Amino acid sequence: MQNKNLKVILLVAGEGKRLRPYTEDRPKCLVEVDGQSLISRQLEVLKSQGLNDFIMIGGYKSIMLEKFNTKLILNPRFFETNMVWSLFCGETELEGDLIISYGDIVYSKEILEALLKSKKDISVTIDKNWLSYWESRNEDPLDDAETLKLRNDGTISEIGLKPESLDNIEGQYMGLMKFSNKGIRQLKEVFHKIKKNKILNNKVIENLYMTDLLQELIYSGFSIHSVPISDSWVEVDTVEDLNSKTTSERLMHIKKNL
């Protein structure tokens, strides 16, 4: 496999407030489904493709992440900041080609393979079959969905806004992306522009989500390439997700096909 030099940054600082009481004694990524934690499941998939250079950016109860024997960087302000701030706590690691992934998701080997095949500077996996999954998680799928609009060339024109209808969603953002060294330079350029201004769309920089930063990259003229996927993945964000039959079935499929 040709992936040994590809770095993987795992964003695992979250408290998982919507998963309490399961997160009272552990970070969100260490919540277990059928006896195995989300992050250990994700690491299995990554390692199956020859990836082994991992950096975790932790925060809440981060001492529990030391057992993975990976480089661990702390976001000491995890309790009052969001994903973008956590990511840039590890800015010294933002060099070369790398994958960035949320810690509360697990995805199939096929999804990871599709992402690794992309040669674009910024590549983001999007679930084209998102609706059936969201309907299994929410009474109204629009409650917890975000806009995602594509151009004819497959680049993303809009991401992360509140959708008015299903027509505003051509796929769902997962929290899994790949950057070339050039793409990372673009990411840092936009981040530091926002940091200088201290605010973006009435949000202070500490409160930005990754989709806010990706949308600002688009506004700045940089291309974000979509990697459409349709295989199994899960996001565990709530107690309902954790106890869902769909979550267990999808994780079983992922494990079986490793």
Residue, then its C-alpha position, 0 to 999 in steps of 0.5 A: m500500500q502507498n499510504k504509509n507517509l500519509k498522516v491522519i489527524l483525529l479530532v477527539a476533544g469532544e465532551g459528547k454532552r448529548l451522549r450523557p450519561y455514557t460520556e460522564d467518565r470518558p471522551k465521546c470517541l471512547v463510547e462503546v457500541d457492542g463492546q468496542s469504542l468508536i475510535s478503536r473501530q476507526l483506527e482498525v479501518l485506517k490501519s487496514q489501508g496501511l495508515n499508521d501515522f496518527i495524531m489525536i487532538g484531545g481535550y475532555k478526559s484526554i488522559m484516557l487516550e494515552k493507551f493508544n500510544t499515538k501522538l496526543i495534542l491537547n486543546p485546553r479550551f475544549f469546553e468552550t471551543n469547536m472543531v476548527w480551534s481543536l484542529f489548529c491546536g495541532e497546527t505544527e502537524l498541518e504539513g504535507d498530505l494528510i487526512i482529517s477525521y472526526g472522532d465520533i464517526v466510523y466508516s467502511k474500508e470502501i469509503l476510505e479507499a475512495l477518499l485515498k484515490s482522490k488526487k485533488d488538493i481538498s477532498v471531502t467525502i459526502d454521503k449521496n444516500w444520506l436521507s435513509y440514514w437520517e430518517s432512521r435517526n430523526e423524525d424530521p431529517l432536516d432537523d440535524a442536516e446541513t446544506l450541501k450543493l454541488r457544481n457540475d464538476g463535482t466541486i462543492s459550492e455550499i456546505g454547512l448551512k441550515p437547509e430550507s428543504l431536501d432540495n438544498i442537500e445533494g449529499q451529507y458531510m461526514g467529517l472525513m476529508k483529505f488535503s494535499n500539502k497545497g490544500i493545507r496551505q490554503l486551509k491555513e491561509v483562510f484560518h489566519k485571515i479569519k483569526k486576524n479579523k477575529i470573527l466570521n458570520n457573527k461567530v468568533i473564531e473559537n466557535l467555528y465548525m469545520t463546515d464554516l471553514l470549508q465554506e470560507l475556503i469556497y468563498s475565497g476561491f479555493s476548490i473543494h472536491s466531493v468524494p461521493i460515497s454510498d457505503s456504510w458509515v455511522e455517526v454517534d452523536t446522541v443516546e438514540d444513535l448509540n442504542s440504534k439498531t441501524t448503528s449496530e447493523r452498519l458497524m457489523h457490516i463495516k467490521k465484516n468487510l475489513 
